[in-house]
Amino acid sequence: VALKETLLKPIVHGLVHAESVATLVTDLVMGHQSMDRYKDLLLQILLEHGGVDLLSYKRTGSGRNIWEEIKTIRTKRNHIVHAAQVASKEETALALDVASNVIETLFPSVIAKMGFHLHDGYKICADWKCQYDGTPFENIIKDT
């Protein structure tokens, strides 16, 4: 969910230039069944626009790429939701570690690649002037 909602969905939405259909196209492409169908397209979009290759990126200490880990977690999540299975401590830890990595490492990296920056770790900002707040250039920049 973190990958889809924080990285892929905003990029796909932003790539559709007609606002009137952007949400429709995004919802169609990002739907559950479509994620598998459009995997190659979505991964390429994330690579080109976000600078992240999920097929080669590995979390520290993991032997698998993060895309494989996400697929494993998604499968287990579906078994929990639809078949009332229970996650083991290891599966729970993996899900939390992967989600944390997506939010704390990949998300800021993608935001920076797209020319934005974060405030408080999660607020996306496109104002280049704020990076000078608290510096000697602050007053000069504010007048521009």
C-alpha positions in Angstrom: 0.0 0.0 0.0 2.8 2.4 0.9 4.5 1.9 -2.5 1.2 2.4 -4.4 -0.1 5.3 -2.5 3.1 7.3 -1.8 5.1 6.7 -4.9 3.3 5.2 -7.9 -0.2 6.8 -7.7 1.0 10.4 -7.5 3.4 10.0 -10.3 0.9 8.3 -12.6 -1.7 11.0 -11.8 0.8 13.7 -12.5 1.8 12.2 -15.9 -1.8 12.5 -17.2 -2.1 16.0 -18.5 -5.9 16.3 -18.7 -7.0 16.8 -15.1 -10.5 15.7 -16.0 -9.3 12.1 -16.7 -6.2 11.9 -14.5 -8.1 10.3 -11.6 -9.8 7.8 -13.9 -6.6 6.8 -15.6 -4.8 6.5 -12.3 -7.5 4.4 -10.7 -7.6 2.1 -13.7 -3.8 1.6 -13.8 -3.4 1.4 -10.1 -6.3 -1.1 -9.5 -5.4 -4.4 -7.8 -5.6 -6.5 -11.0 -3.9 -3.8 -13.0 -0.9 -3.6 -10.8 0.2 -7.0 -12.0 -0.9 -6.3 -15.6 1.0 -3.0 -15.8 3.9 -4.0 -13.5 6.6 -3.3 -16.2 5.1 0.0 -17.1 4.7 1.1 -13.5 8.2 0.1 -12.6 9.6 1.9 -15.6 7.7 5.0 -14.7 9.0 4.9 -11.2 12.5 4.4 -12.5 12.4 7.2 -15.0 10.5 9.8 -12.9 11.5 8.7 -9.4 15.0 7.3 -9.9 14.2 4.1 -8.1 14.6 0.6 -9.6 12.5 -1.7 -7.4 13.9 -4.8 -9.2 17.5 -4.1 -8.1 17.0 -2.1 -4.9 17.5 -4.2 -1.7 17.0 -3.1 1.8 20.1 -3.3 4.1 20.3 -6.9 5.3 17.9 -8.3 2.8 18.9 -10.8 0.1 15.8 -10.1 -2.1 14.9 -7.0 -4.0 12.2 -4.9 -2.5 9.7 -5.7 -5.3 9.9 -9.4 -4.4 9.4 -8.5 -0.7 6.4 -6.4 -1.5 4.8 -9.2 -3.6 5.4 -11.6 -0.6 3.8 -9.2 1.8 0.8 -8.5 -0.6 0.2 -12.2 -1.0 0.2 -12.7 2.8 -2.0 -9.6 3.3 -4.5 -11.1 0.9 -4.5 -14.4 2.8 -5.1 -12.5 6.0 -7.9 -10.4 4.6 -9.7 -13.1 2.5 -8.8 -16.4 4.3 -8.5 -15.2 7.9 -4.9 -16.4 8.1 -2.6 -15.0 10.8 0.8 -13.5 10.1 3.8 -14.8 11.9 6.1 -12.4 13.9 8.6 -12.7 11.0 6.0 -11.8 8.4 4.8 -8.9 10.5 8.4 -7.6 11.0 9.1 -7.9 7.2 6.0 -5.9 6.4 6.9 -3.2 8.8 10.5 -3.1 7.7 9.5 -2.8 4.0 6.9 -0.2 4.7 9.3 1.8 6.8 11.9 1.6 4.0 9.5 2.8 1.4 8.3 5.7 3.5 11.6 6.7 5.1 14.1 6.0 2.3 12.5 5.6 -1.1 9.8 8.3 -0.7 12.3 11.1 0.1 14.6 9.9 -2.7 11.8 10.0 -5.2 10.6 13.4 -4.0 14.2 14.8 -4.4 14.6 13.3 -7.8 11.4 15.1 -8.9 12.7 18.4 -7.8 10.8 18.7 -4.5 11.8 18.4 -0.9 10.2 17.5 2.4 9.3 19.3 5.6 8.8 17.4 8.8 9.6 14.2 6.9 6.4 14.0 4.9 5.1 17.4 3.7 6.1 17.8 0.0 7.3 21.3 -0.9 8.1 22.8 -4.3 9.2 26.2 -3.0 12.9 26.4 -3.7 13.2 29.5 -1.5 12.5 27.7 1.8 15.8 25.9 1.7 17.4 29.2 2.6 15.3 29.8 5.7 17.5 30.5 8.7 20.5 31.3 6.5 22.0 34.7 5.6 20.3 34.5 2.2 16.8 34.3 3.7 16.0 38.0 3.5 17.5 38.4 0.0 15.6 35.5 -1.3 12.2 36.5 0.2 12.3 39.7 -1.8 12.5 37.9 -5.1 
